[in-house]
Amino acid sequence: MPHHKSAAKRVITNEKSRHRNAAARTRMRSVVKTVRSASSRNQAQAAYRAACSVLDRTAARGIIKKETASRQKARLARFAATLPA
């Protein structure tokens, strides 16, 4: 229980941020799964472009580190390239 007015506000603000971050992380994981579940190279590359955008935005907001986004994009690109056309 917060003892100060500013601490009470932080509780509310932190909860809003937690929900926003959880939604962004869920969105990010969903697009990564979309790339992984693609059955052809064309499908995977289209999903990869969308995933890159989401990963970059998630990193820009500070939800994940930019190195993590870069690593995931590299792995997804390598995966998409190995699928049959």
PDB file of N, CA, C and O in Angstrom, chain B, residues numbered from 101:
ATOM      1  N   MET B 101       0.845  -1.180   0.000  1.00  0.00           N
ATOM      2  CA  MET B 101       0.000   0.000   0.000  1.00  0.00           C
ATOM      3  C   MET B 101       0.889   1.241   0.000  1.00  0.00           C
ATOM      4  O   MET B 101       1.738   1.394   0.878  1.00  0.00           O
ATOM      5  N   PRO B 102       0.702   2.122  -0.970  1.00  0.00           N
ATOM      6  CA  PRO B 102       1.537   3.329  -1.027  1.00  0.00           C
ATOM      7  C   PRO B 102       1.185   4.316   0.087  1.00  0.00           C
ATOM      8  O   PRO B 102       0.027   4.462   0.478  1.00  0.00           O
ATOM      9  N   HIS B 103       2.215   4.979   0.576  1.00  0.00           N
ATOM     10  CA  HIS B 103       2.021   5.942   1.664  1.00  0.00           C
ATOM     11  C   HIS B 103       2.003   7.384   1.172  1.00  0.00           C
ATOM     12  O   HIS B 103       1.619   8.287   1.914  1.00  0.00           O
ATOM     13  N   HIS B 104       2.414   7.606  -0.070  1.00  0.00           N
ATOM     14  CA  HIS B 104       2.460   8.963  -0.616  1.00  0.00           C
ATOM     15  C   HIS B 104       1.627   9.042  -1.882  1.00  0.00           C
ATOM     16  O   HIS B 104       1.375   8.039  -2.551  1.00  0.00           O
ATOM     17  N   LYS B 105       1.208  10.256  -2.190  1.00  0.00           N
ATOM     18  CA  LYS B 105       0.383  10.466  -3.371  1.00  0.00           C
ATOM     19  C   LYS B 105       1.150  10.079  -4.641  1.00  0.00           C
ATOM     20  O   LYS B 105       0.588   9.461  -5.545  1.00  0.00           O
ATOM     21  N   SER B 106       2.425  10.443  -4.702  1.00  0.00           N
ATOM     22  CA  SER B 106       3.228  10.124  -5.886  1.00  0.00           C
ATOM     23  C   SER B 106       3.431   8.610  -6.012  1.00  0.00           C
ATOM     24  O   SER B 106       3.475   8.081  -7.123  1.00  0.00           O
ATOM     25  N   ALA B 107       3.555   7.917  -4.880  1.00  0.00           N
ATOM     26  CA  ALA B 107       3.708   6.465  -4.910  1.00  0.00           C
ATOM     27  C   ALA B 107       2.422   5.803  -5.398  1.00  0.00           C
ATOM     28  O   ALA B 107       2.470   4.799  -6.109  1.00  0.00           O
ATOM     29  N   ALA B 108       1.280   6.359  -5.021  1.00  0.00           N
ATOM     30  CA  ALA B 108      -0.006   5.831  -5.481  1.00  0.00           C
ATOM     31  C   ALA B 108      -0.128   5.995  -6.995  1.00  0.00           C
ATOM     32  O   ALA B 108      -0.633   5.113  -7.691  1.00  0.00           O
ATOM     33  N   LYS B 109       0.342   7.133  -7.487  1.00  0.00           N
ATOM     34  CA  LYS B 109       0.296   7.369  -8.932  1.00  0.00           C
ATOM     35  C   LYS B 109       1.216   6.389  -9.660  1.00  0.00           C
ATOM     36  O   LYS B 109       0.873   5.895 -10.735  1.00  0.00           O
ATOM     37  N   ARG B 110       2.381   6.108  -9.078  1.00  0.00           N
ATOM     38  CA  ARG B 110       3.314   5.160  -9.703  1.00  0.00           C
ATOM     39  C   ARG B 110       2.689   3.770  -9.809  1.00  0.00           C
ATOM     40  O   ARG B 110       2.908   3.066 -10.795  1.00  0.00           O
ATOM     41  N   VAL B 111       1.921   3.377  -8.812  1.00  0.00           N
ATOM     42  CA  VAL B 111       1.251   2.074  -8.846  1.00  0.00           C
ATOM     43  C   VAL B 111       0.327   2.001 -10.064  1.00  0.00           C
ATOM     44  O   VAL B 111       0.317   1.007 -10.790  1.00  0.00           O
ATOM     45  N   ILE B 112      -0.442   3.057 -10.274  1.00  0.00           N
ATOM     46  CA  ILE B 112      -1.366   3.103 -11.406  1.00  0.00           C
ATOM     47  C   ILE B 112      -0.602   3.137 -12.725  1.00  0.00           C
ATOM     48  O   ILE B 112      -0.943   2.409 -13.658  1.00  0.00           O
ATOM     49  N   THR B 113       0.425   3.974 -12.809  1.00  0.00           N
ATOM     50  CA  THR B 113       1.213   4.113 -14.028  1.00  0.00           C
ATOM     51  C   THR B 113       1.927   2.816 -14.373  1.00  0.00           C
ATOM     52  O   THR B 113       1.963   2.415 -15.536  1.00  0.00           O
ATOM     53  N   ASN B 114       2.496   2.157 -13.367  1.00  0.00           N
ATOM     54  CA  ASN B 114       3.196   0.896 -13.595  1.00  0.00           C
ATOM     55  C   ASN B 114       2.251  -0.176 -14.117  1.00  0.00           C
ATOM     56  O   ASN B 114       2.627  -0.981 -14.969  1.00  0.00           O
ATOM     57  N   GLU B 115       1.039  -0.187 -13.612  1.00  0.00           N
ATOM     58  CA  GLU B 115       0.056  -1.176 -14.061  1.00  0.00           C
ATOM     59  C   GLU B 115      -0.329  -0.938 -15.520  1.00  0.00           C
ATOM     60  O   GLU B 115      -0.471  -1.888 -16.291  1.00  0.00           O
ATOM     61  N   LYS B 116      -0.498   0.329 -15.897  1.00  0.00           N
ATOM     62  CA  LYS B 116      -0.803   0.655 -17.296  1.00  0.00           C
ATOM     63  C   LYS B 116       0.344   0.224 -18.208  1.00  0.00           C
ATOM     64  O   LYS B 116       0.120  -0.357 -19.270  1.00  0.00           O
ATOM     65  N   SER B 117       1.573   0.514 -17.782  1.00  0.00           N
ATOM     66  CA  SER B 117       2.742   0.130 -18.564  1.00  0.00           C
ATOM     67  C   SER B 117       2.854  -1.375 -18.685  1.00  0.00           C
ATOM     68  O   SER B 117       3.208  -1.892 -19.745  1.00  0.00           O
ATOM     69  N   ARG B 118       2.559  -2.077 -17.616  1.00  0.00           N
ATOM     70  CA  ARG B 118       2.637  -3.536 -17.623  1.00  0.00           C
ATOM     71  C   ARG B 118       1.676  -4.129 -18.650  1.00  0.00           C
ATOM     72  O   ARG B 118       2.034  -5.043 -19.392  1.00  0.00           O
ATOM     73  N   HIS B 119       0.448  -3.599 -18.686  1.00  0.00           N
ATOM     74  CA  HIS B 119      -0.533  -4.083 -19.661  1.00  0.00           C
ATOM     75  C   HIS B 119      -0.103  -3.749 -21.086  1.00  0.00           C
ATOM     76  O   HIS B 119      -0.229  -4.579 -21.987  1.00  0.00           O
ATOM     77  N   ARG B 120       0.399  -2.543 -21.288  1.00  0.00           N
ATOM     78  CA  ARG B 120       0.847  -2.122 -22.621  1.00  0.00           C
ATOM     79  C   ARG B 120       2.019  -2.979 -23.090  1.00  0.00           C
ATOM     80  O   ARG B 120       2.059  -3.413 -24.241  1.00  0.00           O
ATOM     81  N   ASN B 121       2.970  -3.219 -22.189  1.00  0.00           N
ATOM     82  CA  ASN B 121       4.132  -4.034 -22.540  1.00  0.00           C
ATOM     83  C   ASN B 121       3.743  -5.481 -22.820  1.00  0.00           C
ATOM     84  O   ASN B 121       4.285  -6.106 -23.731  1.00  0.00           O
ATOM     85  N   ALA B 122       2.814  -6.010 -22.045  1.00  0.00           N
ATOM     86  CA  ALA B 122       2.367  -7.393 -22.246  1.00  0.00           C
ATOM     87  C   ALA B 122       1.682  -7.529 -23.596  1.00  0.00           C
ATOM     88  O   ALA B 122       1.876  -8.527 -24.290  1.00  0.00           O
ATOM     89  N   ALA B 123       0.887  -6.542 -23.976  1.00  0.00           N
ATOM     90  CA  ALA B 123       0.205  -6.582 -25.271  1.00  0.00           C
ATOM     91  C   ALA B 123       1.218  -6.535 -26.414  1.00  0.00           C
ATOM     92  O   ALA B 123       1.090  -7.270 -27.393  1.00  0.00           O
ATOM     93  N   ALA B 124       2.216  -5.678 -26.287  1.00  0.00           N
ATOM     94  CA  ALA B 124       3.240  -5.566 -27.332  1.00  0.00           C
ATOM     95  C   ALA B 124       4.060  -6.843 -27.431  1.00  0.00           C
ATOM     96  O   ALA B 124       4.388  -7.287 -28.531  1.00  0.00           O
ATOM     97  N   ARG B 125       4.393  -7.435 -26.293  1.00  0.00           N
ATOM     98  CA  ARG B 125       5.172  -8.674 -26.288  1.00  0.00           C
ATOM     99  C   ARG B 125       4.366  -9.821 -26.907  1.00  0.00           C
ATOM    100  O   ARG B 125       4.917 -10.649 -27.632  1.00  0.00           O
ATOM    101  N   THR B 126       3.060  -9.867 -26.618  1.00  0.00           N
ATOM    102  CA  THR B 126       2.188 -10.887 -27.199  1.00  0.00           C
ATOM    103  C   THR B 126       2.109 -10.719 -28.711  1.00  0.00           C
ATOM    104  O   THR B 126       2.184 -11.698 -29.454  1.00  0.00           O
ATOM    105  N   ARG B 127       1.957  -9.481 -29.164  1.00  0.00           N
ATOM    106  CA  ARG B 127       1.898  -9.194 -30.600  1.00  0.00           C
ATOM    107  C   ARG B 127       3.194  -9.633 -31.278  1.00  0.00           C
ATOM    108  O   ARG B 127       3.175 -10.221 -32.359  1.00  0.00           O
ATOM    109  N   MET B 128       4.309  -9.341 -30.632  1.00  0.00           N
ATOM    110  CA  MET B 128       5.617  -9.703 -31.177  1.00  0.00           C
ATOM    111  C   MET B 128       5.744 -11.224 -31.302  1.00  0.00           C
ATOM    112  O   MET B 128       6.162 -11.732 -32.342  1.00  0.00           O
ATOM    113  N   ARG B 129       5.385 -11.937 -30.252  1.00  0.00           N
ATOM    114  CA  ARG B 129       5.497 -13.394 -30.271  1.00  0.00           C
ATOM    115  C   ARG B 129       4.577 -14.002 -31.326  1.00  0.00           C
ATOM    116  O   ARG B 129       4.922 -15.011 -31.940  1.00  0.00           O
ATOM    117  N   SER B 130       3.417 -13.398 -31.538  1.00  0.00           N
ATOM    118  CA  SER B 130       2.473 -13.910 -32.535  1.00  0.00           C
ATOM    119  C   SER B 130       3.032 -13.797 -33.945  1.00  0.00           C
ATOM    120  O   SER B 130       2.901 -14.729 -34.739  1.00  0.00           O
ATOM    121  N   VAL B 131       3.660 -12.658 -34.269  1.00  0.00           N
ATOM    122  CA  VAL B 131       4.193 -12.507 -35.628  1.00  0.00           C
ATOM    123  C   VAL B 131       5.395 -13.420 -35.844  1.00  0.00           C
ATOM    124  O   VAL B 131       5.621 -13.893 -36.957  1.00  0.00           O
ATOM    125  N   VAL B 132       6.166 -13.670 -34.790  1.00  0.00           N
ATOM    126  CA  VAL B 132       7.290 -14.604 -34.905  1.00  0.00           C
ATOM    127  C   VAL B 132       6.760 -16.010 -35.187  1.00  0.00           C
ATOM    128  O   VAL B 132       7.317 -16.729 -36.016  1.00  0.00           O
ATOM    129  N   LYS B 133       5.691 -16.399 -34.501  1.00  0.00           N
ATOM    130  CA  LYS B 133       5.085 -17.711 -34.727  1.00  0.00           C
ATOM    131  C   LYS B 133       4.506 -17.811 -36.135  1.00  0.00           C
ATOM    132  O   LYS B 133       4.522 -18.886 -36.734  1.00  0.00           O
ATOM    133  N   THR B 134       3.995 -16.700 -36.668  1.00  0.00           N
ATOM    134  CA  THR B 134       3.452 -16.695 -38.024  1.00  0.00           C
ATOM    135  C   THR B 134       4.545 -17.026 -39.032  1.00  0.00           C
ATOM    136  O   THR B 134       4.323 -17.791 -39.969  1.00  0.00           O
ATOM    137  N   VAL B 135       5.724 -16.448 -38.836  1.00  0.00           N
ATOM    138  CA  VAL B 135       6.857 -16.753 -39.734  1.00  0.00           C
ATOM    139  C   VAL B 135       7.237 -18.215 -39.586  1.00  0.00           C
ATOM    140  O   VAL B 135       7.434 -18.909 -40.584  1.00  0.00           O
ATOM    141  N   ARG B 136       7.342 -18.690 -38.356  1.00  0.00           N
ATOM    142  CA  ARG B 136       7.761 -20.074 -38.102  1.00  0.00           C
ATOM    143  C   ARG B 136       6.774 -21.096 -38.644  1.00  0.00           C
ATOM    144  O   ARG B 136       7.168 -22.210 -38.991  1.00  0.00           O
ATOM    145  N   SER B 137       5.497 -20.733 -38.724  1.00  0.00           N
ATOM    146  CA  SER B 137       4.485 -21.683 -39.177  1.00  0.00           C
ATOM    147  C   SER B 137       4.218 -21.597 -40.678  1.00  0.00           C
ATOM    148  O   SER B 137       3.362 -22.316 -41.193  1.00  0.00           O
ATOM    149  N   ALA B 138       4.935 -20.734 -41.382  1.00  0.00           N
ATOM    150  CA  ALA B 138       4.732 -20.604 -42.833  1.00  0.00           C
ATOM    151  C   ALA B 138       5.155 -21.895 -43.528  1.00  0.00           C
ATOM    152  O   ALA B 138       6.101 -22.565 -43.113  1.00  0.00           O
ATOM    153  N   SER B 139       4.427 -22.227 -44.599  1.00  0.00           N
ATOM    154  CA  SER B 139       4.711 -23.482 -45.290  1.00  0.00           C
ATOM    155  C   SER B 139       5.543 -23.287 -46.552  1.00  0.00           C
ATOM    156  O   SER B 139       6.140 -24.242 -47.049  1.00  0.00           O
ATOM    157  N   SER B 140       5.590 -22.075 -47.073  1.00  0.00           N
ATOM    158  CA  SER B 140       6.396 -21.825 -48.270  1.00  0.00           C
ATOM    159  C   SER B 140       7.298 -20.610 -48.052  1.00  0.00           C
ATOM    160  O   SER B 140       7.084 -19.820 -47.133  1.00  0.00           O
ATOM    161  N   ARG B 141       8.281 -20.477 -48.888  1.00  0.00           N
ATOM    162  CA  ARG B 141       9.230 -19.373 -48.763  1.00  0.00           C
ATOM    163  C   ARG B 141       8.545 -18.030 -48.972  1.00  0.00           C
ATOM    164  O   ARG B 141       8.843 -17.066 -48.267  1.00  0.00           O
ATOM    165  N   ASN B 142       7.624 -17.957 -49.940  1.00  0.00           N
ATOM    166  CA  ASN B 142       6.934 -16.690 -50.198  1.00  0.00           C
ATOM    167  C   ASN B 142       6.103 -16.259 -48.994  1.00  0.00           C
ATOM    168  O   ASN B 142       6.107 -15.089 -48.611  1.00  0.00           O
ATOM    169  N   GLN B 143       5.397 -17.207 -48.406  1.00  0.00           N
ATOM    170  CA  GLN B 143       4.614 -16.914 -47.199  1.00  0.00           C
ATOM    171  C   GLN B 143       5.525 -16.443 -46.069  1.00  0.00           C
ATOM    172  O   GLN B 143       5.230 -15.464 -45.383  1.00  0.00           O
ATOM    173  N   ALA B 144       6.615 -17.140 -45.890  1.00  0.00           N
ATOM    174  CA  ALA B 144       7.539 -16.821 -44.802  1.00  0.00           C
ATOM    175  C   ALA B 144       8.160 -15.451 -44.990  1.00  0.00           C
ATOM    176  O   ALA B 144       8.308 -14.703 -44.023  1.00  0.00           O
ATOM    177  N   GLN B 145       8.525 -15.109 -46.215  1.00  0.00           N
ATOM    178  CA  GLN B 145       9.154 -13.808 -46.451  1.00  0.00           C
ATOM    179  C   GLN B 145       8.169 -12.669 -46.247  1.00  0.00           C
ATOM    180  O   GLN B 145       8.539 -11.608 -45.743  1.00  0.00           O
ATOM    181  N   ALA B 146       6.916 -12.884 -46.636  1.00  0.00           N
ATOM    182  CA  ALA B 146       5.899 -11.851 -46.396  1.00  0.00           C
ATOM    183  C   ALA B 146       5.683 -11.669 -44.884  1.00  0.00           C
ATOM    184  O   ALA B 146       5.593 -10.545 -44.391  1.00  0.00           O
ATOM    185  N   ALA B 147       5.604 -12.785 -44.166  1.00  0.00           N
ATOM    186  CA  ALA B 147       5.431 -12.715 -42.712  1.00  0.00           C
ATOM    187  C   ALA B 147       6.677 -12.139 -42.048  1.00  0.00           C
ATOM    188  O   ALA B 147       6.579 -11.454 -41.030  1.00  0.00           O
ATOM    189  N   TYR B 148       7.843 -12.412 -42.621  1.00  0.00           N
ATOM    190  CA  TYR B 148       9.105 -11.900 -42.069  1.00  0.00           C
ATOM    191  C   TYR B 148       9.149 -10.371 -42.122  1.00  0.00           C
ATOM    192  O   TYR B 148       9.606  -9.729 -41.177  1.00  0.00           O
ATOM    193  N   ARG B 149       8.681  -9.796 -43.212  1.00  0.00           N
ATOM    194  CA  ARG B 149       8.667  -8.325 -43.325  1.00  0.00           C
ATOM    195  C   ARG B 149       7.789  -7.706 -42.242  1.00  0.00           C
ATOM    196  O   ARG B 149       8.151  -6.695 -41.640  1.00  0.00           O
ATOM    197  N   ALA B 150       6.636  -8.319 -42.002  1.00  0.00           N
ATOM    198  CA  ALA B 150       5.747  -7.820 -40.943  1.00  0.00           C
ATOM    199  C   ALA B 150       6.395  -8.006 -39.571  1.00  0.00           C
ATOM    200  O   ALA B 150       6.285  -7.142 -38.702  1.00  0.00           O
ATOM    201  N   ALA B 151       7.066  -9.132 -39.388  1.00  0.00           N
ATOM    202  CA  ALA B 151       7.703  -9.412 -38.107  1.00  0.00           C
ATOM    203  C   ALA B 151       8.835  -8.427 -37.826  1.00  0.00           C
ATOM    204  O   ALA B 151       9.006  -7.990 -36.688  1.00  0.00           O
ATOM    205  N   CYS B 152       9.605  -8.078 -38.845  1.00  0.00           N
ATOM    206  CA  CYS B 152      10.702  -7.113 -38.670  1.00  0.00           C
ATOM    207  C   CYS B 152      10.164  -5.778 -38.172  1.00  0.00           C
ATOM    208  O   CYS B 152      10.739  -5.155 -37.280  1.00  0.00           O
ATOM    209  N   SER B 153       9.062  -5.355 -38.759  1.00  0.00           N
ATOM    210  CA  SER B 153       8.463  -4.088 -38.364  1.00  0.00           C
ATOM    211  C   SER B 153       8.038  -4.127 -36.897  1.00  0.00           C
ATOM    212  O   SER B 153       8.305  -3.193 -36.141  1.00  0.00           O
ATOM    213  N   VAL B 154       7.379  -5.206 -36.504  1.00  0.00           N
ATOM    214  CA  VAL B 154       6.905  -5.324 -35.126  1.00  0.00           C
ATOM    215  C   VAL B 154       8.083  -5.429 -34.159  1.00  0.00           C
ATOM    216  O   VAL B 154       8.073  -4.808 -33.096  1.00  0.00           O
ATOM    217  N   LEU B 155       9.093  -6.209 -34.525  1.00  0.00           N
ATOM    218  CA  LEU B 155      10.270  -6.349 -33.665  1.00  0.00           C
ATOM    219  C   LEU B 155      10.979  -5.010 -33.485  1.00  0.00           C
ATOM    220  O   LEU B 155      11.387  -4.669 -32.374  1.00  0.00           O
ATOM    221  N   ASP B 156      11.128  -4.249 -34.569  1.00  0.00           N
ATOM    222  CA  ASP B 156      11.790  -2.945 -34.474  1.00  0.00           C
ATOM    223  C   ASP B 156      11.003  -1.978 -33.593  1.00  0.00           C
ATOM    224  O   ASP B 156      11.584  -1.241 -32.797  1.00  0.00           O
ATOM    225  N   ARG B 157       9.678  -1.987 -33.740  1.00  0.00           N
ATOM    226  CA  ARG B 157       8.859  -1.092 -32.916  1.00  0.00           C
ATOM    227  C   ARG B 157       8.911  -1.493 -31.442  1.00  0.00           C
ATOM    228  O   ARG B 157       8.948  -0.640 -30.555  1.00  0.00           O
ATOM    229  N   THR B 158       8.912  -2.803 -31.196  1.00  0.00           N
ATOM    230  CA  THR B 158       8.986  -3.284 -29.817  1.00  0.00           C
ATOM    231  C   THR B 158      10.317  -2.875 -29.178  1.00  0.00           C
ATOM    232  O   THR B 158      10.364  -2.493 -28.009  1.00  0.00           O
ATOM    233  N   ALA B 159      11.394  -2.961 -29.959  1.00  0.00           N
ATOM    234  CA  ALA B 159      12.708  -2.560 -29.453  1.00  0.00           C
ATOM    235  C   ALA B 159      12.777  -1.053 -29.256  1.00  0.00           C
ATOM    236  O   ALA B 159      13.373  -0.583 -28.287  1.00  0.00           O
ATOM    237  N   ALA B 160      12.180  -0.295 -30.154  1.00  0.00           N
ATOM    238  CA  ALA B 160      12.211   1.163 -30.051  1.00  0.00           C
ATOM    239  C   ALA B 160      11.488   1.640 -28.791  1.00  0.00           C
ATOM    240  O   ALA B 160      11.855   2.660 -28.208  1.00  0.00           O
ATOM    241  N   ARG B 161      10.480   0.912 -28.383  1.00  0.00           N
ATOM    242  CA  ARG B 161       9.730   1.281 -27.183  1.00  0.00           C
ATOM    243  C   ARG B 161      10.405   0.803 -25.907  1.00  0.00           C
ATOM    244  O   ARG B 161       9.960   1.122 -24.805  1.00  0.00           O
ATOM    245  N   GLY B 162      11.481   0.037 -26.058  1.00  0.00           N
ATOM    246  CA  GLY B 162      12.227  -0.408 -24.894  1.00  0.00           C
ATOM    247  C   GLY B 162      11.659  -1.643 -24.226  1.00  0.00           C
ATOM    248  O   GLY B 162      12.026  -1.957 -23.094  1.00  0.00           O
ATOM    249  N   ILE B 163      10.773  -2.345 -24.904  1.00  0.00           N
ATOM    250  CA  ILE B 163      10.173  -3.539 -24.324  1.00  0.00           C
ATOM    251  C   ILE B 163      11.147  -4.707 -24.421  1.00  0.00           C
ATOM    252  O   ILE B 163      11.237  -5.535 -23.514  1.00  0.00           O
ATOM    253  N   ILE B 164      11.880  -4.762 -25.541  1.00  0.00           N
ATOM    254  CA  ILE B 164      12.985  -5.711 -25.677  1.00  0.00           C
ATOM    255  C   ILE B 164      14.214  -4.906 -26.085  1.00  0.00           C
ATOM    256  O   ILE B 164      14.092  -3.771 -26.546  1.00  0.00           O
ATOM    257  N   LYS B 165      15.391  -5.490 -25.918  1.00  0.00           N
ATOM    258  CA  LYS B 165      16.612  -4.812 -26.311  1.00  0.00           C
ATOM    259  C   LYS B 165      16.773  -4.866 -27.828  1.00  0.00           C
ATOM    260  O   LYS B 165      16.269  -5.779 -28.483  1.00  0.00           O
ATOM    261  N   LYS B 166      17.482  -3.877 -28.380  1.00  0.00           N
ATOM    262  CA  LYS B 166      17.656  -3.861 -29.833  1.00  0.00           C
ATOM    263  C   LYS B 166      18.491  -5.044 -30.300  1.00  0.00           C
ATOM    264  O   LYS B 166      18.315  -5.521 -31.422  1.00  0.00           O
ATOM    265  N   GLU B 167      19.400  -5.523 -29.452  1.00  0.00           N
ATOM    266  CA  GLU B 167      20.200  -6.697 -29.807  1.00  0.00           C
ATOM    267  C   GLU B 167      19.315  -7.942 -29.908  1.00  0.00           C
ATOM    268  O   GLU B 167      19.526  -8.796 -30.769  1.00  0.00           O
ATOM    269  N   THR B 168      18.342  -8.031 -29.034  1.00  0.00           N
ATOM    270  CA  THR B 168      17.410  -9.157 -29.059  1.00  0.00           C
ATOM    271  C   THR B 168      16.583  -9.125 -30.337  1.00  0.00           C
ATOM    272  O   THR B 168      16.374 -10.158 -30.973  1.00  0.00           O
ATOM    273  N   ALA B 169      16.114  -7.945 -30.710  1.00  0.00           N
ATOM    274  CA  ALA B 169      15.339  -7.806 -31.948  1.00  0.00           C
ATOM    275  C   ALA B 169      16.192  -8.187 -33.147  1.00  0.00           C
ATOM    276  O   ALA B 169      15.730  -8.886 -34.049  1.00  0.00           O
ATOM    277  N   SER B 170      17.426  -7.730 -33.157  1.00  0.00           N
ATOM    278  CA  SER B 170      18.336  -8.029 -34.253  1.00  0.00           C
ATOM    279  C   SER B 170      18.592  -9.528 -34.360  1.00  0.00           C
ATOM    280  O   SER B 170      18.579 -10.088 -35.456  1.00  0.00           O
ATOM    281  N   ARG B 171      18.822 -10.167 -33.231  1.00  0.00           N
ATOM    282  CA  ARG B 171      19.080 -11.614 -33.214  1.00  0.00           C
ATOM    283  C   ARG B 171      17.869 -12.392 -33.726  1.00  0.00           C
ATOM    284  O   ARG B 171      18.018 -13.335 -34.503  1.00  0.00           O
ATOM    285  N   GLN B 172      16.677 -11.999 -33.292  1.00  0.00           N
ATOM    286  CA  GLN B 172      15.468 -12.697 -33.729  1.00  0.00           C
ATOM    287  C   GLN B 172      15.228 -12.495 -35.216  1.00  0.00           C
ATOM    288  O   GLN B 172      14.811 -13.422 -35.910  1.00  0.00           O
ATOM    289  N   LYS B 173      15.489 -11.282 -35.713  1.00  0.00           N
ATOM    290  CA  LYS B 173      15.311 -11.021 -37.145  1.00  0.00           C
ATOM    291  C   LYS B 173      16.282 -11.855 -37.968  1.00  0.00           C
ATOM    292  O   LYS B 173      15.914 -12.381 -39.019  1.00  0.00           O
ATOM    293  N   ALA B 174      17.521 -11.978 -37.496  1.00  0.00           N
ATOM    294  CA  ALA B 174      18.514 -12.775 -38.218  1.00  0.00           C
ATOM    295  C   ALA B 174      18.102 -14.239 -38.268  1.00  0.00           C
ATOM    296  O   ALA B 174      18.221 -14.881 -39.312  1.00  0.00           O
ATOM    297  N   ARG B 175      17.626 -14.763 -37.169  1.00  0.00           N
ATOM    298  CA  ARG B 175      17.214 -16.165 -37.119  1.00  0.00           C
ATOM    299  C   ARG B 175      15.990 -16.410 -37.994  1.00  0.00           C
ATOM    300  O   ARG B 175      15.897 -17.439 -38.664  1.00  0.00           O
ATOM    301  N   LEU B 176      15.042 -15.454 -37.988  1.00  0.00           N
ATOM    302  CA  LEU B 176      13.845 -15.608 -38.823  1.00  0.00           C
ATOM    303  C   LEU B 176      14.197 -15.525 -40.303  1.00  0.00           C
ATOM    304  O   LEU B 176      13.622 -16.245 -41.120  1.00  0.00           O
ATOM    305  N   ALA B 177      15.142 -14.648 -40.651  1.00  0.00           N
ATOM    306  CA  ALA B 177      15.561 -14.510 -42.059  1.00  0.00           C
ATOM    307  C   ALA B 177      16.209 -15.809 -42.532  1.00  0.00           C
ATOM    308  O   ALA B 177      15.952 -16.277 -43.641  1.00  0.00           O
ATOM    309  N   ARG B 178      17.043 -16.376 -41.685  1.00  0.00           N
ATOM    310  CA  ARG B 178      17.707 -17.630 -42.026  1.00  0.00           C
ATOM    311  C   ARG B 178      16.674 -18.755 -42.176  1.00  0.00           C
ATOM    312  O   ARG B 178      16.783 -19.588 -43.076  1.00  0.00           O
ATOM    313  N   PHE B 179      15.682 -18.771 -41.296  1.00  0.00           N
ATOM    314  CA  PHE B 179      14.631 -19.790 -41.376  1.00  0.00           C
ATOM    315  C   PHE B 179      13.841 -19.641 -42.663  1.00  0.00           C
ATOM    316  O   PHE B 179      13.588 -20.626 -43.357  1.00  0.00           O
ATOM    317  N   ALA B 180      13.442 -18.394 -42.990  1.00  0.00           N
ATOM    318  CA  ALA B 180      12.618 -18.153 -44.187  1.00  0.00           C
ATOM    319  C   ALA B 180      13.371 -18.524 -45.458  1.00  0.00           C
ATOM    320  O   ALA B 180      12.762 -18.972 -46.429  1.00  0.00           O
ATOM    321  N   ALA B 181      14.688 -18.343 -45.461  1.00  0.00           N
ATOM    322  CA  ALA B 181      15.488 -18.649 -46.652  1.00  0.00           C
ATOM    323  C   ALA B 181      15.621 -20.149 -46.881  1.00  0.00           C
ATOM    324  O   ALA B 181      15.861 -20.576 -48.011  1.00  0.00           O
ATOM    325  N   THR B 182      15.471 -20.957 -45.838  1.00  0.00           N
ATOM    326  CA  THR B 182      15.675 -22.393 -45.979  1.00  0.00           C
ATOM    327  C   THR B 182      14.408 -23.132 -46.426  1.00  0.00           C
ATOM    328  O   THR B 182      14.470 -24.305 -46.794  1.00  0.00           O
ATOM    329  N   LEU B 183      13.276 -22.456 -46.394  1.00  0.00           N
ATOM    330  CA  LEU B 183      12.027 -23.119 -46.793  1.00  0.00           C
ATOM    331  C   LEU B 183      12.006 -23.355 -48.310  1.00  0.00           C
ATOM    332  O   LEU B 183      12.619 -22.597 -49.062  1.00  0.00           O
ATOM    333  N   PRO B 184      11.311 -24.388 -48.755  1.00  0.00           N
ATOM    334  CA  PRO B 184      11.182 -24.624 -50.201  1.00  0.00           C
ATOM    335  C   PRO B 184      10.270 -23.564 -50.827  1.00  0.00           C
ATOM    336  O   PRO B 184       9.325 -23.086 -50.200  1.00  0.00           O
ATOM    337  N   ALA B 185      10.567 -23.223 -52.040  1.00  0.00           N
ATOM    338  CA  ALA B 185       9.766 -22.216 -52.749  1.00  0.00           C
ATOM    339  C   ALA B 185       8.404 -22.770 -53.052  1.00  0.00           C
ATOM    340  O   ALA B 185       7.575 -22.079 -53.646  1.00  0.00           O
TER     341      ALA B 185
END
